[in-house]
């Protein structure tokens, strides 16, 4: 028996007892179907031995859909009700999608909530950049705050260890570009311009862009994952409790290390790209190295090499900032760590390509 009913004045008193849990769902449903909710009903929960969310949910629904009855709780209601109310309020507060039959009000609510979220994220990102700038300026004034051993380690991890993959990718991409370009230019008897195509495309665009994308996937994800794991393990809180500026220890060395490593990797990628173009030109077009080098020198302007190299520090700054910022946002779970690591890689690559497009437009306007 899950309840006792006693008449009292103008209504009744229901004393619930027994186990209101998932094991007795069928009995609970049949019991609630028999209960009358007419008139004034007093509910006494003190006799319940076991109550889980299943029983609380069924009981709550019965109270909400009672047949016009008035309910009064004797004593304290179970805490399960407050928990269910909170869940329902959160669910009701979720943003409605602007498609799929939503009303105009839902669409406006979704737009407003999304705008506020993006505004908060922008404010947090600007604050993070300002904190990094102030910390970096302070570190530049003191070798102690600069933490040279940490910077050297990150130069090694993000730069030296990335040389094999960057060299291989640059070499293969330049071979592909040279091969496809030669196939088209041979139709017009202009095979010699394959050298121009490879040299300009590698030095101005592909060398730095491919290197940055590889570094974003390799080092940007590592930055987010390493700092995120430290967040989950409360290591950053431990640094704060010891009075250590964790931005100075964790973020600035990674930023400076990548600012040093990426331009050097770009130079290596340029060299390997030209080597790949020279190899394919020699094998496919019978253009020897003695012919290839003078042709490269004639094809390049004084600013071609620098137009690519200037981009490298900017791309390095974007990759390092996004990776460390997303790592700092990790909270609560390893699932959040994986999500933000993925976000860091995607946003880094997007910002690198977007910045490259801006550079292309500016260089054309400046005739650089």
C-alpha positions in Angstrom: 0.0 0.0 0.0 1.5 3.3 -1.1 -0.9 5.7 0.6 -3.5 6.1 3.3 -6.4 8.4 2.9 -8.2 10.1 5.8 -11.1 12.6 5.6 -10.3 15.9 7.2 -12.8 18.9 7.2 -13.5 20.0 3.7 -11.1 17.5 2.0 -8.8 14.7 2.7 -5.3 13.9 3.9 -3.1 11.6 1.9 -0.3 10.0 3.8 2.2 8.6 1.3 4.3 5.6 2.4 6.3 2.8 1.0 8.8 2.8 -1.9 8.0 5.4 -4.7 10.8 4.3 -7.0 11.4 2.9 -10.5 10.9 -0.7 -9.3 7.2 0.1 -8.5 6.4 2.3 -11.5 3.3 0.2 -12.5 2.0 0.1 -9.0 2.6 3.9 -8.6 0.7 4.7 -11.9 -2.2 2.5 -10.9 -2.3 4.1 -7.4 -2.2 7.6 -8.7 -5.0 6.7 -11.2 -7.2 5.7 -8.3 -6.5 8.8 -6.2 -9.1 11.5 -6.2 -7.8 15.0 -6.3 -11.1 16.8 -5.8 -11.6 19.3 -3.0 -8.8 20.3 -0.6 -6.1 17.6 -0.3 -3.3 17.6 2.2 -0.2 15.6 1.2 2.0 14.1 3.9 5.3 12.8 2.5 6.8 11.8 5.9 5.9 8.1 5.5 7.8 7.6 2.2 10.6 5.1 2.7 12.2 5.4 -0.7 11.8 8.1 -3.4 13.7 8.4 -6.6 13.3 10.7 -9.6 10.9 8.3 -11.4 8.5 8.3 -8.5 8.9 12.0 -7.9 8.2 12.7 -11.6 5.0 10.6 -11.6 3.8 12.3 -8.4 4.7 15.8 -9.7 2.7 15.2 -12.9 -0.2 13.9 -10.9 -0.2 17.1 -8.8 0.1 19.3 -11.8 -2.8 17.6 -13.7 -5.1 17.1 -10.8 -8.8 17.5 -11.5 -9.2 21.0 -10.2 -8.2 20.0 -6.7 -6.3 22.2 -4.2 -3.2 20.8 -2.6 -1.4 21.6 0.6 1.9 20.0 1.5 2.3 19.0 5.2 5.9 19.5 6.3 8.8 19.8 3.8 8.3 18.6 0.3 10.9 16.1 -1.1 14.0 17.9 -2.6 13.4 15.9 -5.8 10.6 18.4 -6.7 13.0 21.4 -6.5 15.5 19.5 -8.7 12.8 18.7 -11.3 11.6 22.3 -11.3 15.1 23.5 -11.9 15.6 21.1 -14.8 12.3 22.1 -16.4 13.2 25.8 -16.0 16.5 25.3 -17.7 14.9 23.3 -20.5 12.3 26.1 -21.0 15.1 28.6 -21.1 17.0 26.9 -24.0 17.3 29.1 -27.1 14.7 28.3 -29.7 16.0 27.6 -33.2 14.9 30.1 -35.8 13.7 27.3 -38.1 11.4 24.3 -37.7 8.1 26.0 -36.9 9.3 28.5 -34.2 7.3 31.6 -33.7 8.7 35.1 -34.4 9.1 35.6 -30.6 11.3 32.5 -30.4 13.4 33.7 -33.3 13.9 37.1 -31.6 14.8 35.4 -28.3 17.3 33.2 -30.1 18.9 36.2 -31.9 19.1 38.2 -28.7 20.5 35.3 -26.6 23.1 34.5 -29.3 24.1 38.1 -29.6 24.6 38.4 -25.8 26.6 35.2 -25.8 28.9 36.4 -28.6 29.3 39.8 -26.9 30.4 38.0 -23.7 32.8 35.8 -25.6 34.2 38.9 -27.4 34.7 40.7 -24.1 36.4 37.7 -22.5 38.7 37.3 -25.6 39.7 41.0 -25.4 40.3 40.7 -21.7 42.5 37.6 -22.3 44.5 39.5 -25.0 45.0 42.5 -22.7 46.1 40.3 -19.8 48.6 38.5 -22.1 49.9 41.8 -23.5 50.5 43.2 -20.0 52.2 40.0 -18.8 54.4 39.9 -21.9 55.5 43.5 -21.5 56.4 42.8 -17.9 58.3 39.7 -18.8 60.3 41.5 -21.4 61.8 43.8 -18.7 63.2 40.9 -16.7 65.0 37.6 -17.7 63.5 36.0 -14.5 60.0 36.7 -15.7 60.8 35.8 -19.3 61.5 32.1 -18.4 64.0 31.3 -21.1 64.2 27.5 -20.4 60.4 27.2 -21.0 60.6 29.3 -24.2 63.5 27.1 -25.4 61.4 23.9 -24.7 58.5 25.2 -26.7 60.7 26.3 -29.6 62.0 22.7 -29.7 58.5 21.1 -29.4 56.7 23.4 -31.8 59.6 24.1 -34.2 62.3 21.6 -34.3 60.1 18.6 -33.9 57.8 19.8 -36.6 60.6 20.1 -39.3 60.1 16.6 -40.8 56.3 16.9 -41.4 56.5 20.5 -42.6 59.4 19.7 -45.0 57.6 16.7 -46.4 54.3 18.5 -46.9 55.9 21.5 -48.5 58.0 19.3 -50.8 55.0 17.2 -52.0 52.7 20.2 -52.5 55.2 22.0 -54.6 55.8 18.9 -56.7 52.0 18.6 -57.2 51.7 22.3 -58.2 54.7 22.1 -60.6 53.3 18.9 -62.2 49.8 20.4 -62.7 51.2 23.7 -63.9 53.6 22.0 -66.3 50.7 19.9 -67.8 48.8 23.1 -68.6 51.7 25.3 -69.7 53.0 22.6 -72.1 50.0 23.2 -74.3 51.2 26.7 -75.0 55.0 25.9 -75.2 55.5 27.9 -72.0 57.0 25.2 -69.8 59.6 27.6 -68.5 56.9 29.5 -66.6 56.4 26.5 -64.4 59.5 27.8 -62.5 57.8 31.2 -62.0 54.6 29.5 -60.9 56.3 27.3 -58.2 58.6 30.0 -56.9 56.0 32.8 -56.5 53.3 30.5 -55.1 55.6 28.8 -52.6 57.3 31.9 -51.3 54.3 34.2 -51.2 51.5 31.9 -50.1 51.9 28.2 -49.8 55.0 28.0 -47.7 53.7 30.1 -44.8 50.1 29.0 -45.2 50.7 25.2 -45.2 53.2 25.6 -42.3 50.7 27.6 -40.3 47.9 25.0 -40.9 50.2 22.2 -39.9 51.3 24.0 -36.8 47.7 24.9 -35.9 46.7 21.3 -36.0 49.8 20.1 -34.2 50.8 22.7 -31.7 47.5 24.7 -31.3 45.7 21.6 -30.2 48.6 20.7 -27.9 48.4 24.1 -26.2 44.6 23.7 -25.6 45.0 20.1 -24.4 47.9 20.7 -22.1 46.4 23.8 -20.4 43.0 22.2 -20.3 44.3 19.1 -18.5 46.0 21.4 -16.0 42.6 23.1 -15.5 40.9 19.7 -14.8 43.7 18.7 -12.4 43.5 22.0 -10.5 47.1 22.6 -11.2 46.4 26.2 -12.3 44.5 26.8 -9.1 47.6 25.5 -7.2 49.8 28.0 -9.1 47.5 30.8 -8.1 47.5 29.7 -4.5 51.3 29.8 -4.5 51.2 33.4 -5.9 52.5 32.4 -9.3 51.2 34.3 -12.4 50.0 31.3 -14.5 49.8 33.5 -17.6 53.5 34.2 -17.2 54.3 30.5 -16.7 51.9 28.8 -19.2 50.8 31.3 -21.9 53.7 33.7 -22.6 56.4 31.1 -23.1 54.2 29.2 -25.6 53.4 32.5 -27.4 57.0 33.6 -27.7 58.2 30.1 -28.6 55.7 29.9 -31.5 56.6 33.4 -32.6 60.2 32.2 -32.9 59.5 28.8 -34.4 56.9 29.6 -37.1 59.1 32.0 -39.2 61.9 29.5 -39.1 59.6 26.7 -40.2 58.4 29.0 -43.0 61.9 29.5 -44.3 62.5 25.7 -44.2 59.1 25.1 -46.0 60.1 27.7 -48.7 63.4 25.9 -49.3 61.8 22.5 -49.5 59.1 23.8 -51.8 61.7 25.2 -54.2 63.6 21.9 -54.0 60.5 20.0 -55.0 59.8 22.3 -57.9 63.4 22.0 -59.0 63.3 18.2 -58.8 60.1 17.9 -60.9 61.3 20.5 -63.4 64.5 18.5 -63.9 62.6 15.2 -64.3 59.6 16.3 -66.3 60.7 19.5 -68.2 64.4 18.9 -68.6 65.1 22.2 -66.8 68.4 21.7 -65.0 69.4 23.2 -61.7 71.7 25.6 -63.5 68.7 26.9 -65.4 66.2 26.7 -62.5 68.1 29.0 -60.1 68.6 32.0 -62.5 65.0 31.7 -63.6 63.8 31.8 -60.0 65.9 34.9 -59.4 64.4 36.6 -62.5 60.9 35.7 -61.5 61.0 37.0 -58.0 60.7 40.6 -57.0 62.6 41.9 -53.9 59.5 41.7 -51.8 58.3 38.2 -52.8 60.1 36.3 -50.0 59.3 39.0 -47.4 55.6 39.0 -48.4 55.4 35.4 -47.1 57.7 35.7 -44.1 55.9 38.8 -42.7 52.8 36.7 -42.3 54.4 34.1 -40.1 54.5 36.1 -36.8 50.9 37.1 -37.2 49.8 33.6 -37.9 51.9 32.4 -34.9 50.2 34.9 -32.7 46.7 33.8 -33.7 47.5 30.1 -33.3 49.0 30.6 -29.8 46.3 32.9 -28.6 43.4 30.7 -29.7 45.1 27.5 -28.4 45.9 28.9 -24.9 42.6 30.8 -24.6 40.5 27.7 -25.3 42.7 25.7 -22.9 41.9 28.2 -20.2 38.2 27.8 -20.8 38.1 24.1 -20.0 35.9 23.3 -17.0 34.4 20.3 -15.3 34.9 17.3 -17.7 37.2 15.6 -20.2 34.3 15.9 -22.8 34.7 19.7 -22.5 38.4 19.3 -23.0 37.9 17.4 -26.2 35.4 19.9 -27.5 37.5 23.0 -26.8 40.6 21.3 -28.3 38.7 20.8 -31.5 37.3 24.3 -31.4 40.9 25.6 -31.0 42.1 23.8 -34.1 39.1 24.9 -36.2 39.3 28.5 -35.1 43.0 28.7 -35.6 42.9 27.4 -39.1 40.0 29.7 -39.9 41.7 32.8 -38.5 45.0 31.9 -40.4 43.2 31.7 -43.7 41.1 34.8 -43.0 44.3 36.8 -42.1 46.0 35.5 -45.2 43.1 36.8 -47.3 43.5 40.2 -45.6 47.2 40.2 -46.3 46.6 39.3 -50.0 44.2 42.3 -50.4 46.5 44.7 -48.6 49.6 43.6 -50.5 47.8 44.0 -53.8 46.7 47.5 -52.8 50.3 48.4 -51.7 51.8 46.7 -54.8 54.0 44.8 -52.4 
